[in-house]
Amino acid sequence: MTPDPIQRLTVELAKLPGIGEKTAQRLAFHILRAKDGYALELSRAIVDVVEKVRMCSVCCSLTEADPCGICSDRRRDDRILCVVENVPDLLAIERTREFAGRYHVLHGALSPLEGVGPDQLRIQELLRRLGGEAETRVEEVIVATNPDVEGEATALYLTRLIRPSGIRVTRIAQGVPMGGDLEYADQVTLARALTGRREM
C-alpha cells in the first residue's frame, strides 16, 4: 500500500533538526496551500544544494564556487585568520561587518564522548594553511569556537598546536551580552567578563 503523500511529507520534514511532528505537519500543509510552483521551486532548491554545494578547497566553508567568495576576495587581510566551528558561525561573524580577514571552518568541535576527535575536524587543513609558503604569512589566528565545553577544549587544543609556530593565537572575548542583566548572568560568564575587561 502506497503511503499517503501528506503523511510521507510530514515524516520526511520531521527528520529535520528541531522539527517535531506537529511542526512538520504544519509545514506540509503550508506547502500544500502555497501558490502554484512553490513546491517545485522548493524541491529544486533542495536538489541544487545537494548537487552544487561543496567544500571550499581553501577555508573548508560550503560554496558553489571554489574557492569561495571570501577566499577569492583580494580586499581581505591574509594576515588574520578566524577559526570557527561551522558555517553558520562564519555567517554570524560576517553579519557584524567588523572582520575583514580570512576564515577557516573546522566543521565541528572536539567531543570525545560523541567520538569527535582531531581527525574528524578540518585541523590538518588549517595547519597546512598556516605552514604554507604564501606571500603573506598568517600573523594571528583568532579562535572563535563556541563558549561551551567542546568549544573550549577545541580552542585549547588549537592553541597548543599553533603557538609553537610563532603565530599569535587569540580567543574571542566572552562575557555579558548587550541588554543582559548582571544579576541573571552565571558565574562563569561574569568571571570571563571581568577577566576580559578593557579600558574605556
N, C-alpha and C positions, 0 to 999 in steps of 0.2 A: 504494500500500500504506500503510495506517494505521500510524504508529509505535507500538511497544509503550508502553502508558501509564506503566510504571515508568521506562523509558528516557527518555520525554518529560519526566517529572517531574524525573529526575536532571539532564537537560540544563538545565532551567529553574532548578533550585536552584543549579547550578554557575555560573550567571551572577551570583549574589550575590557581593559583595566578600568576599574572604577564604575563600571556599568552593571547595575543589578538587573534582575528580571523585569521589574516594573518600568525602570527607565528604558530598557531595551524594547519593551512593548510600546512605550510612548514614542520612541524613535521610529519604530517600524510603522506605526500609524501615521506619523508625521510624513514619512517618505511616501506612504500610500496616498495621502491627501495633497501632497505638494503639486506644484504646477507641472504640466507636461514637460518631460525632458529632464526634470531634476534628478530622478533616479538613475537615468542613463549617464548624466554628467557626473554624478557621484561615483558610479561604478567605474567610469573611465578614469577619474581622478585617482581612485584606489589602484587600478591596474597600472597607471603611469608611475605612481610612487614605487610600486613593487618592481616594475621593469626598468625604470630610468634612473632611480636614485642609487648612488653608490658612494663608497667612502673616498674622500679626498686623499690622494697619494701623499700629500704634504702634511696636513694637520689632522687627518682622520675624522673630519667633520663629514656630514652627509651632504651630497651635492649631486646635481645633474651634470655639471661641467667639471672636468678635472684638469688642473687644480681649481678649487672653489673660488668664488668671487673675492673672498677676503685674502686668500693666499696670492691671488693674481693682482691684487691692488697695490700698485707701486708706492702709493702715498703712505702706506703703513710703515711703522717703525720696526725694522727687523731685529733691533737690539733687545726688545722686550717681548717675552713670550708668556702668555697667560694659560695655565693648565687648568682645564675644567673636567668635571666628571662626564657630562653628557651634553648633547647638542642644545637642549633647552636652556642649560646653564650659560652656554655661549650666547644664545639669543637674548637672554636676560641682561647680560653684560653689554651687549651691543645696543640694547634699547636705551641704556643710560647715555650713550654718545660721549662717554668720558674716556674710553680706552681706544687708542689708535695703534696698538701693537699687533702682534700675531697671536694665534691660538694653537693649542694642542688639546684634542679631545681624547680622554682615556677610555671612554665607553664603560664607565662603572667606577667602583671603589673597592679597595681591599676588604674582603669579608670572608675570613676563614670558615666561619660557621655555615656559610652558603656555598663554600667551595670556590670562592673567587680569590685567586692568588695573583701575583705579579704577571704570570704567563697569560692570564685571561684578559689583561688590560693592555692598552697600547703604550706600554712603558718602553719597550725596546725601540719602537719608532721614535719616541721622544729622545732617548739617549743618542740615537743615530743623528737626529737633527742637531742636538747640542754639540756633538763631536764632529760635525761636518766641516768641510773646508769652504764654507760660504764666504763671500766677500765681506759681509757684515756679520760678525760673530754675536751670538746672543750674550748679553751682559747681565740680564736679570730675568729670572723665572718667577712669575707670580703664581703661587699655588692657590687656586680658587675652588678647592673642594668644599663640600658641604660641612657645616659645623656639627657633625654627628660623629659617633664612634668610628664608623668606617672612613669618613672623610678625614678625620684627624689622623687615623692610622696611615692612610694614603699619603697625607701631607708629610708626616714624619718620615715615611719610607722614601719618598721622593727627595726630601731634603738631604737625607743620608747618602743617597746615590749621587746627587748633583753637586753638593757643596765641595767635595774634594777636587772638582774640576776648576774651581776658582770662580765659578759663576755665582752671582749674588742670588740668593733664594729668599723671597719674601712671602708672607701669608696675608690674604685679605683681612682687613680689620673686622672684628666681630664685636657686637655689643647690643645696646638697647636700640630698637628700631625707632624711626621717626614716628611720633604720635603715641609711642608706648609709655606706660606709666611705670615708674621705678618700683612702686610697691607691688606690682604684679610680675616683675621680672624675676627669673630664677637666679640662684646664687652664682652659677657658672657664667651666665650672661652678664651679670653685674660685675663679676670679677674680671672678665675679659674687657668689659667697657672701661674699667678703672686702669687695667694694665695697658690698654691701647690708647690712653688719653693723649691729647696733643695740645700744643699751645694755641691760644685764641688770638 
